[in-house]
């Protein structure tokens, strides 16, 4: 289902409903995007299920044995699974050594995790599994790391938005039924 998370809108679907029996914004977007991407139309409105939205997040991990070691753990999962991820990390590294510094709903958590991992791997960081470790002489701290991940997220959102707008322009250009202007 296409929803407002794709465009970066974080709005409750209940506040999008309109007066009377007019369709809400989610239904209008669903119908339009199905026409835009040549998908089969739905007969009934599709409800927004918040449990299907993927979240991408980052945990900062402080290692008590090595004070100069900078570790971050990236994850992607659905909303109900976040508590399990947090609990497993806190059991592994200790409750007071793990804290969350970033969390955003994404269109594809796995794809965004790969983008973040590839970006930091190119900076010669140690990347194994979900862990990212900065080199010992790195100037990255939690704030700088969050700013970089946030910039990567903005670029990804912009890329998705640009793709949708290109599709929209093509659709509008070739499906516009207005007659050409008369020349006098």
C-alpha positions as CSV (number, residue, x, y, z in Angstrom):
1,X,0.0,0.0,0.0
2,X,1.2,3.5,-0.8
3,X,0.9,5.8,2.1
4,X,1.9,9.2,3.3
5,X,5.2,7.8,4.8
6,X,6.5,7.6,1.3
7,X,6.4,11.3,0.9
8,X,7.8,12.0,4.4
9,X,4.4,13.0,5.9
10,X,4.0,11.8,9.4
11,X,0.3,12.4,9.9
12,X,-2.4,10.3,11.5
13,X,-4.8,8.9,8.9
14,X,-7.7,9.8,11.3
15,X,-7.0,13.5,10.9
16,X,-7.0,13.2,7.1
17,X,-10.7,12.2,6.9
18,X,-12.9,14.8,5.3
19,X,-16.5,15.8,6.2
20,X,-19.4,13.7,5.0
21,X,-18.9,10.7,2.8
22,X,-16.1,12.2,0.8
23,X,-12.9,10.1,0.6
24,X,-10.0,10.9,2.8
25,X,-6.5,11.9,1.5
26,X,-5.1,8.3,1.9
27,X,-7.8,6.9,-0.5
28,X,-7.3,9.7,-3.0
29,X,-3.5,9.1,-3.0
30,X,-4.0,5.4,-3.3
31,X,-6.3,5.8,-6.3
32,X,-4.0,8.3,-8.0
33,X,-0.8,6.3,-7.5
34,X,-2.5,3.2,-8.8
35,X,-3.4,5.1,-12.0
36,X,0.1,6.6,-12.1
37,X,2.0,3.3,-11.8
38,X,-0.6,1.3,-13.9
39,X,-1.7,-0.9,-11.0
40,X,-5.1,-2.6,-10.6
41,X,-7.6,-0.3,-8.8
42,X,-8.9,-1.4,-5.4
43,X,-12.6,-1.9,-5.1
44,X,-12.7,-0.8,-1.4
45,X,-10.5,1.6,0.5
46,X,-7.3,0.3,1.9
47,X,-6.9,0.9,5.7
48,X,-3.6,2.2,6.9
49,X,-2.0,-0.3,9.3
50,X,0.8,1.3,11.4
51,X,2.3,-2.1,12.1
52,X,3.4,-2.4,8.4
53,X,5.5,0.7,8.4
54,X,9.3,0.0,8.6
55,X,11.5,1.9,11.0
56,X,15.2,2.6,10.7
57,X,17.1,3.4,13.8
58,X,20.5,3.8,15.3
59,X,21.7,2.9,18.8
60,X,24.9,4.4,20.3
61,X,26.9,1.8,22.2
62,X,29.5,2.7,24.7
63,X,32.0,0.0,25.5
64,X,33.2,0.1,29.1
65,X,36.3,-1.9,28.4
66,X,37.5,0.5,25.6
67,X,36.5,4.1,26.3
68,X,37.9,5.4,23.0
69,X,36.0,2.9,20.9
70,X,33.0,4.4,19.0
71,X,30.2,1.9,18.1
72,X,26.8,2.4,16.5
73,X,24.2,-0.3,15.8
74,X,21.8,0.3,12.9
75,X,18.5,-1.6,12.7
76,X,15.4,-1.8,10.5
77,X,12.2,-3.5,11.6
78,X,8.5,-2.9,12.0
79,X,7.0,-1.0,14.9
80,X,6.1,-4.1,17.1
81,X,9.6,-5.6,16.7
82,X,11.5,-2.6,18.0
83,X,11.1,-3.7,21.6
84,X,12.6,-7.1,20.9
85,X,15.6,-5.4,19.1
86,X,16.2,-3.0,22.0
87,X,16.0,-5.8,24.6
88,X,18.4,-8.1,22.7
89,X,20.9,-5.2,22.3
90,X,20.7,-4.3,26.0
91,X,21.2,-7.9,27.0
92,X,24.3,-8.1,24.8
93,X,26.0,-4.8,25.7
94,X,24.4,-3.9,29.0
95,X,21.4,-1.7,29.9
96,X,23.3,1.5,30.6
97,X,25.7,1.2,27.6
98,X,23.0,1.3,24.8
99,X,20.8,4.2,24.0
100,X,18.8,5.2,20.9
101,X,19.8,8.3,19.1
102,X,17.9,8.1,15.8
103,X,14.6,6.6,14.6
104,X,12.6,7.3,11.4
105,X,9.9,5.6,9.4
106,X,11.2,4.7,6.0
107,X,9.9,3.3,2.7
108,X,12.4,0.4,2.8
109,X,14.3,-0.1,6.0
110,X,16.6,-2.8,4.5
111,X,17.4,-0.6,1.5
112,X,18.2,2.4,3.7
113,X,20.3,0.3,6.1
114,X,22.4,-0.8,3.0
115,X,22.8,2.8,1.9
116,X,24.1,3.8,5.4
117,X,26.3,0.8,5.7
118,X,27.8,1.4,2.2
119,X,28.4,5.1,3.0
120,X,30.4,4.4,6.2
121,X,32.2,1.4,4.6
122,X,33.6,3.8,2.0
123,X,34.9,6.0,4.8
124,X,37.0,3.0,5.9
125,X,34.8,2.2,8.9
126,X,34.6,-1.3,10.3
127,X,31.1,-2.6,9.3
128,X,30.1,-6.1,10.3
129,X,26.5,-7.1,10.4
130,X,24.5,-4.2,12.0
131,X,27.5,-2.7,13.8
132,X,29.5,0.3,12.6
133,X,32.7,1.1,14.3
134,X,34.6,4.4,13.6
135,X,38.3,4.4,13.3
136,X,40.2,5.3,16.5
137,X,41.2,8.8,15.2
138,X,37.8,9.6,13.8
139,X,36.1,13.0,14.6
140,X,32.6,11.4,14.5
141,X,30.5,11.6,17.7
142,X,26.8,10.9,18.2
143,X,25.7,14.3,16.9
144,X,27.9,14.1,13.8
145,X,26.7,10.6,13.1
146,X,23.0,11.5,13.5
147,X,23.5,14.5,11.1
148,X,25.2,12.3,8.5
149,X,22.4,9.6,8.7
150,X,19.8,12.3,8.6
151,X,21.4,13.8,5.5
152,X,21.4,10.3,3.9
153,X,17.7,9.9,4.8
154,X,16.9,13.3,3.2
155,X,18.7,12.3,0.0
156,X,16.8,9.0,-0.1
157,X,13.5,10.8,0.4
158,X,14.4,13.3,-2.3
159,X,15.3,10.5,-4.7
160,X,11.9,8.8,-4.1
161,X,10.1,12.1,-4.4
162,X,11.9,12.9,-7.7
163,X,11.0,9.5,-9.0
164,X,7.3,10.0,-8.2
165,X,7.3,13.5,-9.7
166,X,8.9,12.2,-13.0
167,X,6.2,9.6,-13.2
168,X,3.6,12.2,-12.4
169,X,4.9,14.5,-15.2
170,X,4.9,11.7,-17.8
171,X,1.5,10.6,-16.7
172,X,0.2,14.1,-16.9
173,X,1.8,14.8,-20.2
174,X,0.4,11.7,-21.9
175,X,-3.0,11.5,-20.3
176,X,-4.0,15.1,-20.5
177,X,-7.3,15.1,-22.5
178,X,-7.4,18.8,-23.1
179,X,-7.5,19.8,-26.8
180,X,-4.5,21.9,-28.0
181,X,-5.0,25.6,-27.8
182,X,-6.5,27.2,-30.9
183,X,-4.2,29.4,-32.9
184,X,-5.7,32.7,-34.1
